[in-house]
Amino acid sequence: MASDNAKLLPFYLVIDVSVSMTGAKLEQANEIMPAVVDALADAPILSDKVRFGLIDFGTDATVRLPLCDLLDENVTLPSLTVRGATSYAAAFRLLRSEIESNVKQLKADGFQVHRPAVFFISDGDPTDRGTEWQDAFRDLTENFPIYPNFVPCGVDDANPKTLASLIHPASGPKAMQMYLMENGQNPAHAIAAIAEILISSMLASGQSLTQGSSGLVLPQKQDLPSGIAAHSSDDFV
């Protein structure tokens, strides 16, 4: 049982593994989790403040790494492989289920849980029928008390307007941002840059918790790696 004042911030990486990710993009995606572990190993005090989970999605969605302390010696990192189409809906439904279950368990274990953070990486448009993915996203973000702070990240052929609709919250003092590969950039290099942003955010957020603050901390625009631009929901209306 955790102490009464133990606070955690859950992070989820949700990553597209559809067939369009074949090759260098998938190879780079497989470097993200080891890089996250290395960053936490260099700042182990922060591992007491964050938990990390990994979901991938193609035609369906799968929990590849249940929410955990990445420095736990029993954790084994998965290897991503490509499969099928690009079902945003499957990803959103599974993410909602995982958040609900994980937060319930963490609270039962005595933790105070801050609003979860989601970094969602895709290289293309959803292949779901009709409004299926929009409906699933509303279920994840509306009428869901523990909705996550949702940070979409796009590379290659990802549709900026589609991803902009996933920024949540989209407005207000705690509005999130979207990160997009700039024109002419190498998609695999862009995925590596997004990993840098994720790690920077995780470390800054964990440090904020140790100092008594709360919530997801995103890097300032001037601190972003080259080849990636930050956007608000208003940029692609």
C-alpha positions in Angstrom: 0.0 0.0 0.0 1.4 3.4 -1.0 1.6 6.2 1.4 -1.3 8.6 1.5 0.6 11.4 -0.2 2.2 9.3 -3.0 1.3 10.8 -6.4 1.6 9.2 -9.8 1.2 10.5 -13.4 0.4 7.7 -15.8 1.8 8.0 -19.3 0.6 6.0 -22.3 2.3 5.7 -25.6 -0.2 4.7 -28.3 1.5 3.9 -31.6 0.4 3.1 -35.1 1.8 -0.2 -36.4 -0.2 -0.5 -39.6 1.6 -1.8 -42.7 2.6 1.7 -43.7 4.9 1.7 -40.7 7.0 -1.0 -42.3 10.8 -0.4 -42.4 12.7 2.5 -40.9 9.6 4.0 -39.2 8.9 0.8 -37.3 12.6 0.3 -36.4 12.6 3.8 -34.9 9.4 3.2 -33.1 11.0 0.2 -31.5 13.7 2.5 -30.1 11.3 4.7 -28.1 10.7 2.5 -25.1 14.4 1.7 -24.5 15.1 5.4 -24.7 12.4 6.1 -22.1 13.9 3.4 -19.8 17.4 4.9 -20.2 16.1 8.4 -19.4 14.4 7.1 -16.2 17.5 5.1 -15.2 19.5 8.4 -15.3 16.8 10.0 -13.0 15.5 7.1 -10.9 13.8 9.4 -8.3 11.3 10.3 -11.1 10.3 6.7 -11.6 8.5 6.9 -8.3 6.3 9.6 -9.9 5.4 8.2 -13.3 4.0 5.0 -14.7 4.2 4.0 -18.3 2.1 1.8 -20.6 2.3 1.0 -24.3 -0.6 0.3 -26.7 -0.1 -0.4 -30.4 -2.8 -0.5 -33.1 -3.3 -1.7 -36.6 -6.6 -3.4 -37.6 -7.0 -4.0 -33.8 -5.4 -2.6 -30.7 -3.2 -4.5 -28.2 -1.7 -3.6 -24.8 1.9 -4.4 -25.4 3.1 -3.1 -22.0 0.6 -2.8 -19.1 1.0 0.4 -17.1 4.1 -0.2 -14.9 7.2 1.2 -13.3 9.7 0.9 -16.1 12.6 0.4 -13.8 11.0 -2.7 -12.2 13.4 -5.6 -12.9 10.5 -7.8 -14.0 9.5 -5.5 -16.9 10.3 -6.8 -20.4 10.0 -4.4 -23.3 8.0 -5.6 -26.3 9.0 -5.6 -29.9 6.5 -3.9 -32.2 5.6 -5.6 -35.5 3.3 -4.3 -38.3 -0.2 -5.5 -38.8 -3.2 -4.5 -40.9 -5.0 -1.2 -41.2 -5.2 1.9 -39.1 -8.1 1.6 -36.6 -8.1 4.7 -34.4 -11.4 3.5 -33.0 -9.8 0.3 -31.7 -7.0 2.3 -30.1 -9.3 4.7 -28.4 -11.6 2.0 -27.0 -8.8 0.0 -25.6 -7.1 3.1 -24.1 -10.3 4.1 -22.3 -10.7 0.6 -20.8 -7.0 0.6 -19.7 -7.2 4.1 -18.1 -10.4 3.2 -16.2 -8.9 -0.1 -15.0 -5.4 1.3 -14.2 -6.6 4.4 -12.3 -9.0 2.3 -10.2 -6.2 -0.1 -9.3 -3.7 2.6 -8.5 -6.2 4.3 -6.2 -6.9 1.0 -4.5 -3.2 0.7 -3.9 -3.2 4.1 -2.1 -1.9 6.4 -4.8 -3.2 9.8 -5.8 -3.4 9.7 -9.6 -3.0 12.7 -11.8 -4.8 13.0 -15.1 -3.2 10.5 -17.5 -1.1 11.7 -20.4 -1.4 10.1 -23.9 1.1 10.5 -26.7 -0.5 9.2 -29.9 1.7 8.6 -32.9 0.4 7.9 -36.4 1.6 8.1 -39.9 -1.8 8.0 -41.7 -5.5 8.6 -41.7 -7.8 6.2 -39.8 -9.4 3.4 -41.8 -12.5 3.0 -39.6 -15.9 3.2 -41.2 -18.0 6.4 -41.0 -17.8 8.2 -37.7 -16.5 5.2 -35.8 -13.3 6.7 -34.7 -14.9 10.1 -33.8 -17.5 8.3 -31.7 -14.8 6.3 -29.9 -12.8 9.4 -29.2 -15.8 11.2 -27.7 -16.2 8.2 -25.4 -12.6 8.6 -24.3 -12.8 12.3 -23.7 -16.5 13.3 -23.0 -18.5 12.0 -20.1 -15.4 10.3 -18.8 -14.2 11.8 -15.6 -10.7 10.5 -15.9 -10.3 11.6 -19.6 -6.6 11.9 -20.5 -4.6 14.8 -21.7 -4.2 13.7 -25.3 -1.2 14.8 -27.4 -1.4 13.6 -31.1 1.8 13.3 -33.0 1.9 12.9 -36.8 4.6 11.8 -39.3 4.7 11.1 -43.0 1.1 10.9 -44.4 -0.8 11.7 -41.2 -3.6 14.2 -41.8 -3.0 17.4 -39.8 -6.7 18.3 -39.7 -7.6 14.8 -38.4 -4.9 14.8 -35.7 -5.8 18.4 -34.7 -9.3 17.1 -33.8 -7.7 14.8 -31.3 -6.0 17.5 -29.2 -7.7 17.4 -25.8 -8.3 19.6 -24.0 -8.2 21.8 -27.1 -8.6 25.1 -25.3 -8.3 26.7 -21.9 -5.4 27.1 -19.5 -4.5 23.4 -19.7 -4.8 23.1 -23.5 -2.7 20.4 -25.1 -0.7 20.6 -28.4 -0.1 18.5 -31.5 3.4 17.7 -32.8 3.8 17.3 -36.6 6.7 16.4 -38.8 7.7 19.3 -40.9 7.6 19.1 -44.7 10.7 17.4 -46.2 11.7 15.6 -43.1 12.6 11.9 -42.8 9.7 10.1 -41.1 12.0 7.9 -39.0 14.0 10.8 -37.8 10.7 12.6 -37.0 9.7 9.6 -34.8 13.0 9.9 -33.0 12.3 13.6 -32.4 8.8 12.8 -31.1 10.5 10.3 -28.7 12.7 13.2 -27.5 9.6 15.3 -26.8 7.9 12.5 -24.9 10.9 11.9 -22.7 11.4 15.6 -22.1 7.7 15.9 -21.1 7.9 12.8 -18.8 11.0 14.1 -17.0 9.7 17.6 -16.6 6.3 16.3 -15.4 8.0 14.0 -12.9 10.2 16.8 -11.6 7.2 19.0 -11.3 5.5 16.3 -9.1 8.5 16.1 -6.8 8.3 19.8 -6.3 4.6 19.7 -5.4 3.1 20.8 -8.7 0.9 18.6 -10.8 -0.1 17.8 -14.3 1.5 17.2 -17.7 4.4 19.5 -18.7 5.0 19.9 -22.4 8.2 21.4 -23.8 8.2 25.0 -25.0 8.2 25.5 -28.8 11.7 26.9 -28.8 13.0 23.7 -27.1 11.6 21.3 -29.7 14.0 19.1 -31.7 14.5 20.2 -35.3 12.0 18.8 -37.9 9.0 18.9 -35.5 6.5 21.8 -35.1 4.0 22.3 -32.4 0.4 23.3 -33.2 -2.8 24.2 -31.4 -6.2 23.0 -32.5 -6.8 26.4 -34.1 -4.1 25.9 -36.6 -6.1 23.5 -38.8 -9.7 24.6 -38.5 
